[in-house]
Amino acid sequence: MQSTIKSPFVAPSSRQEPVPVQKGENFFVDRYALGFRGLSDFESQLSHLVSEGFRPCDFLDFFGEQHRGSPFIEAAERLFDLGTGDFSFDSAPLIRASEYGAYVSAWVWVDAGPDSIGCDAELESSPDECGAEFNEQLRVMRDDGLTAQMCIDFFGLRERNLDYVVRARRQYARGRGVIVFDADPMVSESEDGAYVSVWLWVWNREISANEEHSLKTTPPDSCCRSATSKEKRCSTRLCSYYK
């Protein structure tokens, strides 16, 4: 189910606190009775999946599958992918749409600082090699109320690295409203730096520009768009999830 955002510059979020809803004096209706679900309802299930090898690319591919081929994704890659490797897109990005445009999920690169600790994890695959072994569990959980945003919050809190998050926010401060961070973004480290998850805003008017631009430019196939940075960055987002 595609989520919507009323304002074009409101960060996507679906985190809900377990606060009961008051109905009349001294009478409360529990939120569960109303069908509201939050991250806390799925944390134990997600933790169990992680113990079996569940990774961010698994839920991103699952929830992003419905958006494959979206013109918003093509527009986002055209607008933000300048061949530097600073922006990276998953094979099936998520989309949060509104009447004005849409946010497209992506990752921004942050170089390692002098005090950053390198990642010693051994890489086993690339982002495009995530299988579908968790799709059935995710399908059941989605029908029970799980959302992609809850999964982002789960991994964001699990792999919390405030140093990279703070520096990423500072590095892209001028893109406020266009480059939006979750309250707890996902961070994936490597020895050279880290990718931090973001949402990139695309106006509806950019969609009509896709067709004209596609006649001039053929987007590269690699996940990292710079030949000089490909070896360094291509596997970055996997690093912290193979520990």
Sequence and secondary structure as in RCSB ss.txt:
>XXXX:A:sequence
MQSTIKSPFVAPSSRQEPVPVQKGENFFVDRYALGFRGLSDFESQLSHLVSEGFRPCDFLDFFGEQHRGSPFIEA
AERLFDLGTGDFSFDSAPLIRASEYGAYVSAWVWVDAGPDSIGCDAELESSPDECGAEFNEQLRVMRDDGLTAQM
CIDFFGLRERNLDYVVRARRQYARGRGVIVFDADPMVSESEDGAYVSVWLWVWNREISANEEHSLKTTPPDSCCR
SATSKEKRCSTRLCSYYK
>XXXX:A:secstr
   B SSTT           EE STT EE GGGGT   GGGTHHHHHHHHHTT  HHHHHHHHHGGGTT HHHHH
HHHHH  SSSSEE  SS  EEE SSEEEEEEEEEEE  TT           GGG  STTHHHHHHHHHTT  HHH
HHHHHHHHT  HHHHHHHHHHTGGGTTTEE  SS  EEE SSEEEEEEEEEEEGGGTHHHHHHHTT    SSSS 
 HHHHHHHTTGGGGGG  
